[in-house]
Structure formats: structure tokens, C-alpha cells
Amino acid sequence: MLGDYFGEGMTAAHLKMTETPEGDTELIQYDLDCGAVSPFPLVRCHGNIYVLPGVPHLLRQKWSAIKNILEKEYELAPFRNKVFRLSIADETKIAELLETVQTAYGDVQVGSYPVTEEEDGALTLVTLDSKKCFKLESAAAMMRSLLPAEYLLAEDSDVKALSRQPSVCSSPTK
């Protein structure tokens, strides 16, 4: 790769600049703003450490590429959720299975909330929240397999509000 770029002019100093930590090192190709592939890939070590250049305009190029990666792979993704609407009021009946799901899927947050006056009769809401869709779907599948069928009233995805209570602020019809 370097030989293609520098050709006969490649020196030991050029090679020295390519040294990276031993172990898990990944070269990531990315496109420049003009659409061409950068001749110098991003270097990522141990999954979350990026080796960056000190030259300001090169640093800006790399940062733009890293930002795109972070938005796709890491914490900049939006939270997604699953809500299980249950017919039981006693959360202790499902405490062990909630703990099982939480232990199996550490990237998924598990919550349990008692509710009243829900239009569908739900008495407990169990939520699964994650930024990692695959983990969320896997945790939801595990939850479905562990929950007794008679407890489950409904399952919702990506809800904005947990309650299904009728609105007390409805405007009167004229």
C-alpha cells in the first residue's frame, strides 16, 4: 500500500510512521469528501482506539471518517425498545427471568414497571432498551421464550410513551 503511494521514494521514515501497537489492529478503508478512496486507511486498534495523524487537514479527514463509523457502530445510534405488556401485578413472579435476560444481554437494559388503568388491562410493563438492534431482538426473543404465555397481553416496538391510558387532556368536540 505504501509502496504504491511513495514508489521508489519510500524511506525508512515512511515505514516508521506505519508502526502500530501489537495485537488487534484493523485497517479501515474510507472515502474522501471528493468520493475517492483515501490512500491511507484508518487504523483502529483493540476495537476502539484510533491512530490519528498530527497534520491538521489530515486529522480532519480522518475525524470525518471516524464520525461516520461511530454513528453506525457505536453510541451515536438511537435507542430502540421493546415493551412487553403483562397481565400480572406481582413483578416478583418474573424477577428471575428478567435477571436472566439482563445477564445474558448486558448491552440491553431491562426495566419493569407496575401500571394501573391501562386500556388493555396491563398491570406490568417490561421494557428492553438498547442501541444495538441485533442484541435487542435476541433479548426480546429470549424474553418471549421465558415468559409464560398467559402473562403476555401485547408486545410493542419503539414506543415513545409506555402508558396506553386514555388522555385526560382531550379537547372537547363541538
Secondary structure, 3 states (H helix, E strand, C coil): CHHHHHHHHCCHHHHHCCCCCCCCEEEECCECCCCCECCCCEEEECCCEEECCCCHHHHHHHHHHHHHHHHHHCCCCCCEEEEEEECCCCHHHCHHHHHHHHHHCCCCEEEEEECCCCCCCCCEEEEEEECCHHHHHHHHHHHHHHCCHHHEEEEEECCCCCCCCCCCCCCCCC
